[in-house]
């Protein structure tokens, strides 16, 4: 049962970054579970930029929180104000296991683009595109392109590691 105080806090923090967003980004599954299951927080709660809990968990590389949110029905293809999805965010920071989970377990659209027309592979620049290819993008996208085709088209080597 939700207390009146928990309801008040929940209702007064809509549209801002809250403790549950922070918990999701740090992989604190116990806190996320409490707020969703006991305090009645929306699984798709957004911050001021339109980012959901799934964005925070994906960006933090928090695989177990990502899996929990998917199982609880988080909108896998929710977009922030920028048009980016949790998959874009995971790709930006190179969390390959999270990327794989979002696509394989959550059914994330790997062909989606943000408001500037950037896809998941564009967000992955600077990380090992060959590893991303082997992990996830071996199959062609809707346009028939593969990671290896993208690299060859742009006359770039397959390994984009800059670590």
C-alpha positions as a LaTeX table, in Angstrom:
\begin{tabular}{lrrr}
\hline
Residue & $x$ (\AA) & $y$ (\AA) & $z$ (\AA) \\
\hline
Unk1 & 0.00 & 0.00 & 0.00 \\
Unk2 & 1.29 & 3.44 & $-0.90$ \\
Unk3 & 1.43 & 5.99 & 1.89 \\
Unk4 & 0.03 & 9.48 & 1.40 \\
Unk5 & 3.56 & 10.87 & 1.71 \\
Unk6 & 4.89 & 8.51 & $-0.98$ \\
Unk7 & 2.03 & 9.54 & $-3.29$ \\
Unk8 & 2.76 & 13.23 & $-2.64$ \\
Unk9 & 6.46 & 12.83 & $-3.41$ \\
Unk10 & 5.71 & 10.74 & $-6.50$ \\
Unk11 & 3.14 & 13.21 & $-7.81$ \\
Unk12 & 5.31 & 16.28 & $-7.11$ \\
Unk13 & 8.40 & 14.94 & $-8.86$ \\
Unk14 & 6.91 & 14.07 & $-12.24$ \\
Unk15 & 9.02 & 15.53 & $-15.03$ \\
Unk16 & 12.19 & 15.85 & $-12.96$ \\
Unk17 & 15.13 & 13.58 & $-12.21$ \\
Unk18 & 14.29 & 11.64 & $-9.08$ \\
Unk19 & 15.96 & 9.19 & $-6.74$ \\
Unk20 & 14.62 & 6.30 & $-8.82$ \\
Unk21 & 16.44 & 7.65 & $-11.91$ \\
Unk22 & 19.65 & 7.80 & $-9.87$ \\
Unk23 & 19.07 & 4.29 & $-8.52$ \\
Unk24 & 18.53 & 2.99 & $-12.07$ \\
Unk25 & 21.75 & 4.62 & $-13.30$ \\
Unk26 & 23.75 & 3.10 & $-10.43$ \\
Unk27 & 22.26 & $-0.38$ & $-10.77$ \\
Unk28 & 20.45 & $-0.35$ & $-7.44$ \\
Unk29 & 17.79 & $-2.90$ & $-8.35$ \\
Unk30 & 16.42 & $-3.07$ & $-4.80$ \\
Unk31 & 15.63 & 0.66 & $-4.74$ \\
Unk32 & 14.18 & 0.61 & $-8.27$ \\
Unk33 & 12.03 & $-2.39$ & $-7.38$ \\
Unk34 & 10.79 & $-0.66$ & $-4.20$ \\
Unk35 & 9.74 & 2.52 & $-6.00$ \\
Unk36 & 8.02 & 0.63 & $-8.83$ \\
Unk37 & 6.35 & $-2.10$ & $-6.81$ \\
Unk38 & 5.73 & $-0.46$ & $-3.42$ \\
Unk39 & 5.57 & 3.27 & $-4.11$ \\
Unk40 & 3.71 & 2.97 & $-7.40$ \\
Unk41 & 6.15 & 4.87 & $-9.59$ \\
Unk42 & 5.51 & 4.71 & $-13.33$ \\
Unk43 & 7.90 & 2.28 & $-15.02$ \\
Unk44 & 8.26 & 4.87 & $-17.81$ \\
Unk45 & 8.80 & 7.86 & $-15.50$ \\
Unk46 & 10.56 & 10.62 & $-17.45$ \\
Unk47 & 12.93 & 13.33 & $-16.33$ \\
Unk48 & 12.94 & 16.90 & $-17.66$ \\
Unk49 & 14.68 & 15.74 & $-20.86$ \\
Unk50 & 12.20 & 12.95 & $-21.50$ \\
Unk51 & 14.63 & 10.22 & $-20.43$ \\
Unk52 & 13.06 & 7.17 & $-18.78$ \\
Unk53 & 14.40 & 4.84 & $-16.12$ \\
Unk54 & 15.52 & 2.54 & $-18.93$ \\
Unk55 & 17.73 & 5.33 & $-20.35$ \\
Unk56 & 19.45 & 5.71 & $-16.99$ \\
Unk57 & 19.96 & 1.97 & $-16.50$ \\
Unk58 & 21.21 & 1.51 & $-20.08$ \\
Unk59 & 23.58 & 4.47 & $-19.82$ \\
Unk60 & 24.95 & 3.15 & $-16.54$ \\
Unk61 & 25.49 & $-0.31$ & $-17.98$ \\
Unk62 & 23.17 & $-1.76$ & $-15.34$ \\
Unk63 & 22.13 & $-4.98$ & $-17.03$ \\
Unk64 & 20.02 & $-6.40$ & $-14.19$ \\
Unk65 & 18.03 & $-3.17$ & $-13.86$ \\
Unk66 & 17.55 & $-3.09$ & $-17.64$ \\
Unk67 & 16.24 & $-6.68$ & $-17.54$ \\
Unk68 & 13.91 & $-5.87$ & $-14.64$ \\
Unk69 & 12.49 & $-2.80$ & $-16.40$ \\
Unk70 & 11.93 & $-4.77$ & $-19.60$ \\
Unk71 & 10.12 & $-7.52$ & $-17.66$ \\
Unk72 & 7.94 & $-4.92$ & $-15.94$ \\
Unk73 & 6.88 & $-3.51$ & $-19.31$ \\
Unk74 & 9.11 & $-0.47$ & $-19.81$ \\
Unk75 & 8.64 & 1.17 & $-23.21$ \\
Unk76 & 11.74 & $-0.16$ & $-24.96$ \\
Unk77 & 11.54 & 2.38 & $-27.79$ \\
Unk78 & 10.61 & 5.46 & $-25.74$ \\
Unk79 & 12.32 & 8.56 & $-27.08$ \\
Unk80 & 13.77 & 11.50 & $-25.18$ \\
Unk81 & 13.30 & 15.07 & $-26.39$ \\
Unk82 & 16.33 & 14.50 & $-28.64$ \\
Unk83 & 14.69 & 11.48 & $-30.26$ \\
Unk84 & 17.30 & 9.14 & $-28.76$ \\
Unk85 & 16.29 & 5.83 & $-27.21$ \\
Unk86 & 17.83 & 3.73 & $-24.43$ \\
Unk87 & 19.56 & 1.76 & $-27.19$ \\
Unk88 & 21.25 & 4.94 & $-28.47$ \\
Unk89 & 22.42 & 5.72 & $-24.94$ \\
Unk90 & 23.83 & 2.23 & $-24.35$ \\
Unk91 & 25.63 & 2.43 & $-27.70$ \\
Unk92 & 27.06 & 5.88 & $-26.90$ \\
Unk93 & 28.90 & 4.52 & $-23.88$ \\
Unk94 & 29.70 & 1.10 & $-25.35$ \\
Unk95 & 27.66 & $-1.19$ & $-23.09$ \\
Unk96 & 27.50 & $-4.13$ & $-25.50$ \\
Unk97 & 25.72 & $-6.55$ & $-23.14$ \\
Unk98 & 23.04 & $-3.93$ & $-22.49$ \\
Unk99 & 22.72 & $-3.30$ & $-26.23$ \\
Unk100 & 22.27 & $-7.01$ & $-26.81$ \\
Unk101 & 19.69 & $-7.26$ & $-24.01$ \\
Unk102 & 17.68 & $-4.29$ & $-25.28$ \\
Unk103 & 17.45 & $-5.78$ & $-28.76$ \\
Unk104 & 17.20 & $-9.50$ & $-28.04$ \\
Unk105 & 15.18 & $-9.49$ & $-24.81$ \\
Unk106 & 13.34 & $-6.21$ & $-25.21$ \\
Unk107 & 12.85 & $-6.03$ & $-28.96$ \\
Unk108 & 14.38 & $-2.55$ & $-29.26$ \\
Unk109 & 14.36 & $-1.10$ & $-32.76$ \\
Unk110 & 18.02 & $-1.07$ & $-33.79$ \\
Unk111 & 17.18 & 0.96 & $-36.91$ \\
Unk112 & 15.72 & 3.97 & $-35.11$ \\
Unk113 & 17.27 & 7.40 & $-35.56$ \\
Unk114 & 17.25 & 10.46 & $-33.31$ \\
Unk115 & 16.02 & 13.95 & $-34.24$ \\
Unk116 & 19.30 & 14.62 & $-36.08$ \\
Unk117 & 19.08 & 11.42 & $-38.11$ \\
Unk118 & 21.75 & 9.56 & $-36.10$ \\
Unk119 & 21.33 & 5.83 & $-35.64$ \\
Unk120 & 22.70 & 3.47 & $-33.04$ \\
Unk121 & 25.94 & 2.93 & $-34.97$ \\
Unk122 & 26.51 & 6.69 & $-35.12$ \\
Unk123 & 26.25 & 6.82 & $-31.34$ \\
Unk124 & 28.74 & 3.95 & $-31.11$ \\
Unk125 & 31.50 & 5.94 & $-32.85$ \\
Unk126 & 34.72 & 5.78 & $-30.92$ \\
Unk127 & 34.01 & 2.33 & $-29.57$ \\
Unk128 & 34.88 & $-0.97$ & $-31.17$ \\
Unk129 & 32.47 & $-1.21$ & $-34.11$ \\
Unk130 & 33.82 & $-4.63$ & $-34.98$ \\
Unk131 & 32.82 & $-5.87$ & $-31.53$ \\
Unk132 & 29.41 & $-4.23$ & $-31.88$ \\
Unk133 & 29.03 & $-5.98$ & $-35.21$ \\
Unk134 & 29.95 & $-9.36$ & $-33.80$ \\
Unk135 & 27.72 & $-8.82$ & $-30.79$ \\
Unk136 & 24.63 & $-7.53$ & $-32.45$ \\
Unk137 & 24.69 & $-6.11$ & $-35.94$ \\
Unk138 & 25.76 & $-9.09$ & $-38.01$ \\
Unk139 & 22.33 & $-9.11$ & $-39.63$ \\
Unk140 & 21.55 & $-6.30$ & $-42.09$ \\
Unk141 & 19.29 & $-3.45$ & $-40.99$ \\
Unk142 & 16.05 & $-2.61$ & $-42.79$ \\
Unk143 & 17.99 & $-0.84$ & $-45.53$ \\
Unk144 & 20.14 & $-3.94$ & $-46.10$ \\
Unk145 & 23.29 & $-2.39$ & $-44.60$ \\
Unk146 & 25.65 & $-4.04$ & $-42.15$ \\
Unk147 & 28.34 & $-2.53$ & $-39.92$ \\
Unk148 & 31.06 & $-3.76$ & $-42.24$ \\
Unk149 & 29.30 & $-2.07$ & $-45.18$ \\
Unk150 & 29.07 & 1.17 & $-43.20$ \\
Unk151 & 32.80 & 1.14 & $-42.45$ \\
Unk152 & 33.76 & 0.32 & $-46.04$ \\
Unk153 & 31.44 & 3.00 & $-47.43$ \\
Unk154 & 33.12 & 5.59 & $-45.23$ \\
Unk155 & 36.57 & 4.17 & $-46.02$ \\
Unk156 & 37.21 & 3.49 & $-42.36$ \\
Unk157 & 39.00 & 0.55 & $-40.76$ \\
Unk158 & 36.83 & $-2.01$ & $-38.98$ \\
Unk159 & 38.36 & $-1.42$ & $-35.57$ \\
Unk160 & 37.35 & 1.96 & $-34.17$ \\
Unk161 & 38.81 & 1.48 & $-30.69$ \\
Unk162 & 40.37 & 4.63 & $-29.28$ \\
Unk163 & 40.77 & 3.46 & $-25.71$ \\
\hline
\end{tabular}
